[in-house]
């Protein structure tokens, strides 16, 4: 494993002259989007009556970044692979930009399932927020604390008159602004850190599907995702190598986000927690995107060993589906012999390909085991 670690980082270093240019383009676009939305969030936040819009704008920003980034990730992945081929010296920066069009086409389009990952990240965020909110509610029952005093003042507001109610809330918020912001800053941190890490982690693992999708031909992204999950579940060595190789990158992620979050949050008291969070996310992305080739290099290294296992998992699932299909057709006396023959023919071709790949990779796997 140590030899693989050195090899992956050496390859990353040798490719840095080109990959840093690609990362710079992605980061410049992210920075442009950030500046626009930071101004909007700051403007909306200046009107307390419109404060709820800041959450909507934040979600819109995340959605835009998610939709924008996928074809660029594929292009980033593709040119990194190209650097290890015979046409390395022919690659130009324009090659990176042109390749983004391929990332928008089948079979690569949608393979990262960014929208699903974003949705789960939001669910994780709100789940952790519920827990931290519950802890704050418990702490608010402790007499003598400022949190207790805030809730007491809120309970004394006149709820029968709408104007008095709104003015009362604004008065309480303004009189305890520093403390409320401090509590919000710290209570928001674990939720945003875990959900953000989950998003980055799933995208990183998902880039392996760029190898799988062409092999499985017309399989939809959902099928490719299931095959990858099952293969990784049955082969623990994937995550063992993944976390070993990318451990420094994980430390960099946590450190960058934490430092940015608390430096901006504590040293810039006029910034809202929303802008602090947004700034921390963008700064972290800008820092770690140049290191994404480490993920690509790891996937390229394990590809020969895992592709045969992935294909075997796919064939096993396809055979199960074929058996179910046959039984269903027999039950309804449907003539589908031609469809079944075509399906079986395709499976036979995959089995032959699997057998051929296994023979080619056996010797390489033995050598890897000796080195490890």
C-alpha positions as CSV (number, residue, x, y, z in Angstrom):
1,X,0.0,0.0,0.0
2,X,2.9,2.4,0.8
3,X,4.2,1.8,-2.8
4,X,0.8,2.7,-4.2
5,X,0.7,5.8,-2.0
6,X,4.1,7.0,-3.3
7,X,3.2,6.2,-6.9
8,X,-0.1,8.1,-6.8
9,X,1.4,11.2,-5.3
10,X,4.4,11.1,-7.6
11,X,2.0,10.9,-10.6
12,X,0.0,13.8,-9.1
13,X,3.2,15.9,-8.8
14,X,4.3,15.1,-12.4
15,X,0.9,16.1,-13.8
16,X,0.5,19.3,-11.7
17,X,1.8,21.6,-14.5
18,X,-1.4,20.8,-16.4
19,X,-4.0,19.9,-13.7
20,X,-3.5,23.1,-11.8
21,X,-4.5,25.1,-14.9
22,X,-7.8,23.0,-15.1
23,X,-8.4,23.6,-11.4
24,X,-7.8,27.3,-11.8
25,X,-10.6,27.6,-14.5
26,X,-13.1,25.7,-12.3
27,X,-12.1,27.9,-9.3
28,X,-12.5,31.1,-11.1
29,X,-16.0,30.2,-12.2
30,X,-16.9,29.2,-8.6
31,X,-15.5,32.4,-7.3
32,X,-17.6,34.4,-9.8
33,X,-20.8,32.6,-8.7
34,X,-19.8,33.1,-5.1
35,X,-19.4,36.9,-5.4
36,X,-22.8,37.3,-7.1
37,X,-24.6,35.3,-4.4
38,X,-22.7,36.8,-1.5
39,X,-23.9,40.2,-2.6
40,X,-27.4,38.9,-2.9
41,X,-27.3,37.2,0.5
42,X,-25.9,40.4,2.1
43,X,-28.6,42.5,0.5
44,X,-31.4,40.2,1.5
45,X,-30.0,39.9,5.0
46,X,-30.2,43.6,5.5
47,X,-34.0,43.3,5.5
48,X,-35.2,41.3,8.4
49,X,-38.6,40.7,6.8
50,X,-36.9,39.0,3.9
51,X,-34.4,37.0,5.9
52,X,-36.1,33.7,5.0
53,X,-35.1,34.4,1.4
54,X,-31.4,33.9,2.3
55,X,-32.1,30.1,2.8
56,X,-33.8,29.9,-0.6
57,X,-30.9,31.8,-2.2
58,X,-28.4,29.4,-0.5
59,X,-30.2,26.4,-1.9
60,X,-30.3,27.9,-5.4
61,X,-26.6,28.5,-5.2
62,X,-25.9,24.9,-4.2
63,X,-28.1,23.7,-7.0
64,X,-26.4,25.9,-9.6
65,X,-22.9,24.7,-8.4
66,X,-24.1,21.1,-8.5
67,X,-25.5,21.4,-12.1
68,X,-22.5,23.3,-13.3
69,X,-19.8,21.2,-11.9
70,X,-20.5,17.7,-13.2
71,X,-19.3,18.1,-16.9
72,X,-16.2,19.9,-15.6
73,X,-15.5,17.0,-13.2
74,X,-15.7,14.6,-16.1
75,X,-13.4,16.8,-18.2
76,X,-11.0,17.0,-15.3
77,X,-11.1,13.2,-14.9
78,X,-10.6,12.6,-18.7
79,X,-7.6,14.9,-19.2
80,X,-5.9,13.5,-16.1
81,X,-6.2,10.1,-17.8
82,X,-5.0,11.5,-21.0
83,X,-1.8,12.7,-19.3
84,X,-0.9,9.1,-18.7
85,X,-1.2,8.1,-22.4
86,X,0.9,8.5,-25.5
87,X,-0.6,11.9,-26.4
88,X,0.4,13.6,-23.1
89,X,2.4,16.3,-24.8
90,X,-0.4,17.1,-27.2
91,X,-2.9,18.1,-24.5
92,X,-3.7,21.8,-24.2
93,X,-5.9,23.8,-21.9
94,X,-8.4,24.0,-24.7
95,X,-8.6,20.1,-24.5
96,X,-10.0,20.5,-21.0
97,X,-12.7,23.0,-22.1
98,X,-13.7,20.9,-25.2
99,X,-14.0,17.7,-23.2
100,X,-16.8,19.2,-21.0
101,X,-19.2,18.6,-23.9
102,X,-18.6,14.9,-23.6
103,X,-19.4,15.0,-19.9
104,X,-22.9,16.2,-20.9
105,X,-23.5,13.2,-23.1
106,X,-24.5,9.6,-22.5
107,X,-23.0,7.4,-20.9
108,X,-21.2,10.0,-18.7
109,X,-24.1,12.3,-18.1
110,X,-25.7,11.9,-14.7
111,X,-23.3,9.3,-13.5
112,X,-22.3,11.3,-10.4
113,X,-26.0,11.6,-9.3
114,X,-25.2,15.0,-8.0
115,X,-28.8,16.0,-7.4
116,X,-29.4,12.9,-5.3
117,X,-26.2,13.5,-3.3
118,X,-27.2,17.1,-2.8
119,X,-30.6,16.1,-1.5
120,X,-29.2,13.6,0.9
121,X,-26.6,16.2,2.1
122,X,-29.5,18.6,2.8
123,X,-31.3,15.9,4.7
124,X,-28.2,15.1,6.8
125,X,-27.8,18.9,7.5
126,X,-31.4,19.3,8.8
127,X,-31.1,16.0,10.7
128,X,-28.0,17.2,12.6
129,X,-29.6,20.6,13.0
130,X,-32.6,19.1,14.7
131,X,-30.2,17.4,17.2
132,X,-28.3,20.6,17.9
133,X,-31.6,22.5,18.2
134,X,-32.8,20.0,20.8
135,X,-29.6,20.4,22.8
136,X,-30.1,24.2,22.7
137,X,-33.7,23.8,23.9
138,X,-32.5,21.8,26.9
139,X,-29.9,24.4,27.7
140,X,-32.5,27.2,27.5
141,X,-34.2,25.7,30.5
142,X,-31.2,26.3,32.7
143,X,-31.9,29.5,34.8
144,X,-29.3,32.2,34.8
145,X,-28.0,31.6,31.2
146,X,-28.4,34.2,28.5
147,X,-30.2,31.6,26.4
148,X,-32.7,31.2,29.2
149,X,-33.2,35.0,29.4
150,X,-33.8,35.2,25.6
151,X,-36.5,32.6,25.8
152,X,-38.1,34.4,28.8
153,X,-38.2,37.6,26.8
154,X,-39.7,35.9,23.8
155,X,-42.4,34.3,26.0
156,X,-43.3,37.8,27.3
157,X,-44.0,39.2,23.8
158,X,-47.6,40.1,23.1
159,X,-48.7,37.4,20.6
160,X,-52.2,38.9,20.0
161,X,-51.0,42.0,18.1
162,X,-49.0,41.2,14.9
163,X,-47.1,44.5,14.9
164,X,-46.2,44.2,18.5
165,X,-45.2,40.6,18.0
166,X,-42.8,41.4,15.1
167,X,-41.4,44.5,16.9
168,X,-40.9,42.4,20.1
169,X,-38.9,39.7,18.3
170,X,-36.8,42.3,16.5
171,X,-36.0,44.0,19.8
172,X,-35.0,40.7,21.5
173,X,-32.8,39.8,18.5
174,X,-31.1,43.2,18.4
175,X,-30.4,43.3,22.1
176,X,-28.9,39.8,22.1
177,X,-27.5,39.9,18.5
178,X,-23.8,39.0,19.5
179,X,-24.8,36.1,21.6
180,X,-27.4,34.7,19.2
181,X,-24.9,34.9,16.3
182,X,-22.3,33.2,18.4
183,X,-24.7,30.3,19.3
184,X,-25.8,30.0,15.7
185,X,-22.2,29.9,14.4
186,X,-21.2,27.0,16.7
187,X,-24.5,25.1,16.4
188,X,-24.4,25.3,12.6
189,X,-20.8,24.0,12.3
190,X,-21.2,20.3,12.9
191,X,-24.3,20.1,10.5
192,X,-22.6,21.9,7.6
193,X,-19.2,20.1,8.1
194,X,-20.7,16.6,8.0
195,X,-23.2,17.3,5.2
196,X,-20.5,19.0,3.1
197,X,-18.0,16.2,3.7
198,X,-20.7,13.7,2.7
199,X,-21.3,15.5,-0.6
200,X,-17.6,15.7,-1.5
201,X,-17.0,12.1,-0.4
202,X,-19.9,10.7,-2.6
203,X,-18.7,12.8,-5.6
204,X,-15.2,11.5,-5.2
205,X,-16.2,7.8,-5.0
206,X,-18.7,8.4,-7.9
207,X,-15.9,9.4,-10.3
208,X,-15.0,5.7,-10.5
209,X,-18.3,5.3,-12.5
210,X,-16.7,7.1,-15.4
211,X,-14.7,3.9,-15.9
212,X,-17.7,1.6,-15.4
213,X,-20.3,3.4,-17.6
214,X,-18.7,2.7,-21.0
215,X,-18.1,-0.9,-20.0
216,X,-21.7,-1.5,-19.1
217,X,-22.8,0.2,-22.3
218,X,-26.4,1.4,-22.2
219,X,-26.9,0.8,-18.5
220,X,-28.7,3.8,-16.8
221,X,-26.9,5.7,-14.1
222,X,-29.1,4.1,-11.4
223,X,-27.9,0.6,-12.5
224,X,-24.2,1.7,-12.6
225,X,-24.6,3.1,-9.1
226,X,-26.1,-0.1,-7.8
227,X,-23.3,-2.2,-9.3
228,X,-20.6,0.0,-7.9
229,X,-22.2,0.0,-4.4
230,X,-22.5,-3.8,-4.4
231,X,-19.0,-4.3,-5.6
232,X,-17.5,-2.0,-3.0
233,X,-19.6,-3.6,-0.3
234,X,-18.3,-7.0,-1.2
235,X,-14.7,-5.8,-1.6
236,X,-13.6,-3.9,1.6
237,X,-10.2,-3.2,0.0
238,X,-11.7,-0.3,-1.9
239,X,-12.3,1.9,1.1
240,X,-9.2,0.6,2.8
241,X,-7.1,2.0,-0.1
242,X,-9.3,5.0,-0.5
243,X,-8.9,6.3,3.0
244,X,-5.2,5.4,3.2
245,X,-4.4,7.3,0.0
246,X,-6.7,10.3,0.6
247,X,-6.1,10.7,4.3
248,X,-4.0,13.8,3.8
249,X,-6.7,15.3,1.6
250,X,-9.4,14.6,4.3
251,X,-7.2,16.4,6.9
252,X,-6.8,19.3,4.4
253,X,-10.6,19.4,3.9
254,X,-11.5,19.5,7.6
255,X,-8.7,22.0,8.4
256,X,-9.5,24.4,5.6
257,X,-13.2,24.4,6.3
258,X,-12.9,24.8,10.1
259,X,-10.3,27.5,9.9
260,X,-12.2,29.5,7.3
261,X,-15.5,29.1,9.1
262,X,-14.3,30.2,12.5
263,X,-11.8,32.9,11.3
264,X,-14.5,34.6,9.2
265,X,-17.2,33.9,11.8
266,X,-15.3,35.2,14.8
267,X,-13.2,38.0,13.3
268,X,-16.0,39.4,11.1
269,X,-18.9,39.9,13.4
270,X,-20.9,41.9,10.8
271,X,-21.0,38.9,8.4
272,X,-24.1,36.7,8.7
273,X,-23.8,33.0,9.4
274,X,-25.1,32.3,5.9
275,X,-22.3,34.3,4.3
276,X,-19.7,32.7,6.6
277,X,-21.0,29.2,5.6
278,X,-21.0,30.1,1.9
279,X,-17.5,31.5,2.1
280,X,-16.2,28.5,3.9
281,X,-17.7,26.1,1.4
282,X,-16.2,28.0,-1.6
283,X,-12.8,28.5,0.0
284,X,-12.7,24.8,0.8
285,X,-13.7,23.8,-2.7
286,X,-11.0,26.2,-4.2
287,X,-8.4,24.5,-2.0
288,X,-9.3,20.9,-2.6
289,X,-10.2,20.9,-6.3
290,X,-6.5,21.1,-7.4
291,X,-6.0,17.8,-5.4
292,X,-8.9,15.9,-7.1
293,X,-6.4,14.1,-9.5
294,X,-5.4,12.1,-6.4
295,X,-8.8,10.5,-6.5
296,X,-8.6,10.0,-10.3
297,X,-5.1,8.4,-9.9
298,X,-6.3,6.1,-7.2
299,X,-9.2,4.9,-9.4
300,X,-6.9,4.5,-12.4
301,X,-4.6,2.3,-10.3
302,X,-7.3,0.0,-8.9
303,X,-9.3,-0.1,-12.2
304,X,-7.7,-3.4,-13.6
305,X,-8.4,-5.2,-10.3
306,X,-11.9,-3.9,-9.8
307,X,-13.4,-3.9,-13.3
308,X,-13.6,-7.6,-13.5
309,X,-15.4,-7.7,-10.1
310,X,-17.8,-5.0,-11.2
311,X,-18.5,-6.8,-14.4
312,X,-19.1,-10.0,-12.5
313,X,-21.5,-8.2,-10.1
314,X,-23.4,-6.8,-13.1
315,X,-23.6,-10.2,-14.8
316,X,-24.9,-11.8,-11.6
317,X,-27.6,-9.1,-11.3
318,X,-28.5,-9.4,-15.0
319,X,-28.8,-13.2,-14.7
320,X,-31.2,-12.8,-11.8
321,X,-33.3,-10.3,-13.7
322,X,-33.3,-12.7,-16.7
323,X,-34.6,-15.5,-14.6
324,X,-37.4,-13.3,-13.2
325,X,-38.2,-12.2,-16.8
326,X,-38.4,-15.8,-18.1
327,X,-40.7,-16.9,-15.2
328,X,-43.0,-13.8,-15.8
329,X,-43.2,-14.5,-19.5
330,X,-44.0,-18.2,-18.9
331,X,-46.7,-17.3,-16.5
332,X,-48.5,-15.0,-19.0
333,X,-47.7,-17.3,-21.9
334,X,-46.0,-14.5,-23.8
335,X,-43.8,-15.2,-26.8
336,X,-40.5,-13.4,-26.1
337,X,-38.0,-16.0,-27.2
338,X,-36.2,-13.6,-29.5
339,X,-35.7,-11.0,-26.7
340,X,-34.5,-13.7,-24.3
341,X,-31.9,-15.0,-26.9
342,X,-30.6,-11.4,-27.5
343,X,-30.3,-10.9,-23.7
344,X,-28.5,-14.2,-23.3
345,X,-26.2,-13.4,-26.2
346,X,-25.2,-10.1,-24.6
347,X,-24.5,-11.9,-21.3
348,X,-22.3,-14.5,-23.0
349,X,-20.3,-11.7,-24.6
350,X,-19.8,-10.1,-21.2
351,X,-18.8,-13.4,-19.6
352,X,-16.1,-13.9,-22.3
353,X,-14.9,-10.3,-21.8
354,X,-14.8,-11.0,-18.0
355,X,-12.8,-14.2,-18.5
356,X,-10.3,-12.4,-20.8
357,X,-9.8,-9.5,-18.4
358,X,-9.4,-11.8,-15.5
359,X,-6.6,-13.7,-17.3
360,X,-4.8,-10.4,-18.1
361,X,-5.1,-9.1,-14.6
362,X,-4.2,-12.1,-12.5
363,X,-0.4,-11.6,-13.0
364,X,-0.7,-7.9,-12.2
365,X,-2.7,-8.5,-9.0
366,X,0.0,-11.0,-7.9
367,X,2.7,-8.5,-8.4
368,X,0.7,-5.8,-6.5
369,X,0.2,-8.2,-3.6
370,X,3.9,-8.9,-3.4
371,X,4.7,-5.2,-3.3
372,X,2.1,-4.6,-0.6
